[in-house]
Amino acid sequence: MPRSQDPGAPITSPAAAAVFTMVLTRGPVSRVDVCRLTGLSSAAVTKAARPFIEAGYLRELASTERTAPGAGRPASPLAIVPEREYFVGVKITSDDLIGVVTDLGSRIVAARHHALPGFDVRTAAPDAPTPMEPADVVAVIAALVTELLDEHPDFRGRARRLGIAISGDADRSTGTVRYSPFLGWRDVPLAGLLEEATGLITTLENDVKALAVAEQWFGEGVGASSFALVTVGTGIGSAFVVNGGLVSGAFGVSGEIGHVPIGIEGPHCHCGAMGCLEALASTQALLTEARRATGTDDLTIEQAVDLARSGDQVLRGVFATVGRAIGLGLAVVANLLGPERLVVSGEGLDAYDLFEESIREAFAVQAYGSAGRCGLVIRPLPFEEWARGAAAVAIQSLVTPSS
């Protein structure tokens, strides 16, 4: 159905949003369980579910066995119809665009990459011009979206929303990139530009927060009232979910664990401060220290990992030092938030075997009391999962447009 003719999911009340979200994130689920989890009456759940069934977003599965003797008629669980609507998600890096199409259940059904001209803000002069024109990036994203939507006939008629994930300070409420260190952008109204270029309703979010949304709705965070996500790689970030809601911060900034000082007299960070965790433990920081320690200026991160795994004690020491810094950062999160679960992810965990011991040792020492009891879940994820996070934000915007 063309976007102009598709009214979208019938979110007409808080009860409707609650029921749809419950089935979307935990389904298939019986009406009895929806009542229990939402606090709504049976009549309210039935009333809220009916328009979604009529619009093709939900369906009733075949009746199941009674859950207990004398429990009444068999349950007919509610489930989403995954192919009812599709969502495009794009993760922007400094040199690459990763795009996916997901169904309503956040399953990736198509994926593509597009290269962007590389740029490293850390090597740029302070007064350097904007390294990449927003209009050029918008054009490449629009081309990527077109390619993705052309992959299957159903995508064009059933994809109305686009989610964008980008590192840095992204204001979801206005769709503005306030600051992206890896693109050298400040105050770029990216969501509006993309809506005009693609015709899709566009939601912009910080990439770590977008990944947290995917975990909250479709991953490790389902059912947890509080959890934290920490990502390790090109940058180091975190996102928090408290009482079921993503913490966005009063000014749109929160969870910037990468800019918590771990070493008071540590190296300068691209943000202008000193001793930030990101300046000590990001992929670039690790590589810089590995080159210094070995005296090899052209050492690559892949070579450093291979040599460390082969027993190079100098490089193993570098990885251990970085691991301790990460462990301290995780302890900061646990001590401040006290989450039920702490999910650690990101491309930097490809070498987790070289970090694990020092991360866990530092975390165990620094986590205060029972804060250290939170479940520590290690999940290395490919970049497509970051784009899936962007699509999850788009799915969330369908259910809760003001979020």
N, C-alpha and C positions, 0 to 999 in steps of 0.2 A: 504494500500500500504506500503510495507516495506520501512524503512527509506532510504536505499541505492538506491531505485528506485523513491523516491518522491522528486522532485526538490523543493517542498515547495511553499509558496505564491510567485507570480511573482512580487516581489518588484524590479522594474528595473529602477526607477527614483524617484526623490523627489515628482513629481506629483502623481505617482502611490502610494507612501507611504501616501501622504496626503489624497487621495481619499479613500483608504482602511481604514485608521484610522478614517476618518469621518464617514463612514458607520458602522465601528466596534463599535464606541463609542456613536453614536447618531442615528443609524439606527433603523427602516427603515427610509430612507430619500430620497427625490426626487433628481434628477439630478440638478434641479433648485436650491435647497437649498445647495447642494454640491458646486455648482458654487459660490453661494453667500458667503458661509462660508470659502471656500478655496481661492477665488479670481481667480480660473481657468475658462477658457472659456468652453462653452458647448462641443465643439469638443474635448478639452483636457480631460474633464471628461469622455466622452464616450470612448476615446482612452485608458485612464488609466483603466477604469472599465472592458473593454472587456476581457483582459487576466484573471482577477479574476473570471469572470463568466465562462469562458472556463475551468479554473482549478478547478471549483467547490467551490470556497470560497465565492462568491457572487451570488445572484439570483435576478431576477426582480419579484416584486410582481404584482398582477393583477392591471390594470389601475384604478386610483381613479378619483374622480370628479375634474373638473378644480378648481384651487384655487381662481380664480376671473373671472368675466364675460369677455369674449374675451381674455382669457389668453392662448389660443392655445389648443393643444391637451392635453387630460388627462395625468397626471403624472403616471409613472410606478416606484414606489419607489424601491430603492436598499436596500437589506437586506443581512446580512451574512447568511451563511449556518453553523449553530453551530456545527454540527457533522462532519464537514469536517476535523477538526483536534482537538486532545485532548492534554491537558497539565497537567503535574504533578507538584504539589507544596508541599513543605515540610517546616514546621516551626520547628526549633530546639530550645528546651528549655534546662534547666539544667538537667531535668530528664525525658523528654518525647519528642517524635517525633509525630507531627501531619501531616498527609499526605492527600492530596485530589487529585482527578482528576477533571478538569473542561473542559467544551467544549470551543469553540472559543469565545463564549459570556460571559465567566467567570462564568457560572453556575456550581455549584458543583454537580457532578454526582456520585461520590464515595468518601468515607472518611474512614480513619483508623488511629489508634494510635499505637505507639510502645514505650514501656518503655525504658529509659536509666538509668544507675546507677546514683543516686542523688549525687549532690556535691554543696556545698555552699562556694564560694570562700572567703567569709567574715570570715569564720572560719579556713581557711587554713593558715599555716605559710608562711611568705613571700618567703622563699626559698623552698617551697613544690614542688615536681615534678609535671609535667603535670597530672592533675587529671583524664583525660580521653584520651586515645590514639586516635588520629584522625583515624587510620586504623580501630579501633573497631567501631567508630561512622559511618564511611563510610560503613562498612559491614552491620550495622543495617539499614541504610538508603537504601542501595541497596536491602535488603530483603523486606523493606516496599514498595519500588517502584515495585518490582516483584509482591507482593501481590495485589497492586492496579491495575496493568496492567492486572492481571489475572482475574479481576472481570467481564470483559466483552470482548467478542471477538474483538470488534472494537478498543479497547484501544491499543492493541499490534501493529496493523498495522497503526494506525493514531496518535500515541503519539511519538513525536520526541524530545520534549524539557522538561527540568526539571528546575524548579525554586526553589532556596533555600533561606530561610529567617532566619537570625540569629541576635541576639542582639550584639551590639558592633560595632567595626570598621571593616567594610567589604569593600574591594576594588573590586567594580564590574568590573572594566576594566581588572584586572588581575585574578579575581576569588579567591582572597586570603583573608582569615580571618586574619587581622593584629592584632586584639585584641578582644577577647571575654571574659569578666570578669566572666561570669557564667560557662564557660567551662574551663577557665584557659588556653586558647590558645593564641599563638602569631605566626604570619606568617605561617599559615597553608594553602597550596594551595588547598583548598577544592573543587573548581569547577573542576579542572583537575583530581583530585582523583575520583570524582564522575562520570565524563565522562568516565573514564577508566572502572569503576566498573559497570556502567549501560548502556553504549552505547548511552546515551541521551545527546544532546547538553545542557549544564548546565550553568545557570546564577545565580550568587550569589549576594545577596543584603542585606543590613541592614534591619531588620524586619519592622521598622517603615517606612522607605522609601518604602518598598514593599507594605505595607498597603496603603500608600499614592498613589502609582501607581494604585491600585485597586479602590481607591476613585476617582482619577483623570479620569480614563478611564470608570469606570462602576458604580460610586456611586455619592456621594455628590459633587464632584469636577467637574462633567461633565458640560462644558459650562462656568466655572469660569476661568478667566485669572489668578487669584491668590487665593490661599487658603492655609491654614495651618492645619496640623493634629497634635494633641498632644495626646499621649497615657499615661495612668496612670495604674500602676500595679506593677509587680515585679521590673520593672525599669520605668523611666519616660523619654520619648523621644518625638521628634517632627520632622516633615518633612515639607518642604515648596515647593510650586509650584508657580513660578513667570513667568508671560508672557507665560504661557502654558508649561513651562519646570520645571522638578524636579531639585531643587538646590542640587548639589552633593558636592560642596566645592572644592577648588583648590587642596586639598590633600585627597579628598574622605570623609572628615568629615564636616558635617553641621547639624544644627538643634538639637544640643545636649543641649536642654533646661534643661535636668536633671542635667547638670553640670554647670548651671549658679548659682552663689552664691545668695541665698535668705537671709540667715542668716550669717552675717560675722563671728560670733563666734559660729556657729552652729556645729553639730556633724561632725565627720570625715566621708568622703565618701570612698567607695572602690577604687575610682580613685586616692586617695591620697590627695585630696583637702578637704577644710572644708566649711560647710554651703551650700553645693549643694542642689538644690531642691530635687534631688533623695534621699539624706540622710535625708531629712525632711518629705517627703511625699510619698515615695514608700510604698508598702504593708508591707515590713519588717520593715521600719522605724516606720510606724504606730503601728505595733504589738509590737515593742520594747518599744515605749512610753506608750502603753496601759498596758503592763506588769509592767512597772515601776510605773505608776500612780495608779494601783490597788494593787500592791504588789503580783501579781499572776504570778509566773514564767512560769507556764505551760498553760497559757491562749492561746487559738487559735484565729485566726482571725474570724472564724465563731462565736465563743462564744462572742468575743468583739462586733461584729455587732449585735447579738441577744440582748445582754445586753443593748447596746446603744439604740436600737429600743424600748426596754422595759422601757426606761426612766432613766437608770443609768447616772447621771449628770456628773460624773467624766469622763466616756468614751465618752459621748456626747461632752464634752469639748475637748477631744483628737481629735475626728473627726473634730470638728470645726477648731481647730488649723491647722490640715492638710489641710482642705479645704481652709483656708486663704492662705496657702503657694501655693496651686495649682492655686488659683485665681490670685495671684501675678505673677506666672509663665506664665499664659495665657495672662496677661496684658503686660508682656515683649514681648511676641510674637506679640501681636496686635500693640504695640508701634513701634517695629522694622520693621515689615513687612507691616502692614496696609492691611491685607487680606480682600477679599470680604466675605469669610466664614472661620470660625474657628471650625474645627471638633474635638471633644474630645471623645476619645474612650479608650478601654482597659478593661481588666478583673477587674481592681480596681474600676470600676464604678458600680459594682454590688451593692454597698452600697451608690449609688449616693444620695439617699434621706437624708443621714446623712451629706453629703458635700454641697449640692446644695446652701443653703442660704449663707454660708460663702464663697463659691467660687464666687458666683455672686456679693456679697457685695465687696469683695476684688478686683475683676475685675473692677467693676464700679468705685471704688475710684481711682485705679491705672492706668487704661487705659486713655491715654492722648487724650482729645478732641474727634474728630470724629473717632479716632481709635476704640473707644468703640462701634461704630455703626455696626461693622462686625457681621454677623449672627453667633451666638454661637449654634452649633449643638451638642447635646449630644447623643452618639451612643455606648452603651455597646455592645461589640461584643464577641462571643465565639471564642475559639482558632482556630476553623476551618476557620474563616475569615482571620486569620493571614496566614494560609497555602494557602488560596485563593489569598492573596496578593502575595505570592511567585509564584503562577501559573500565576498571572497577569503580573509579571515581565517576565516570560517566553513568554507570549503572546506578550508583548512589544518588546522583543528581536527578535521575528519573523518579526515584522513590521519594526523595526529600529535596525538592528543588532549591530550597533556601540554604542547604548545608554547604 
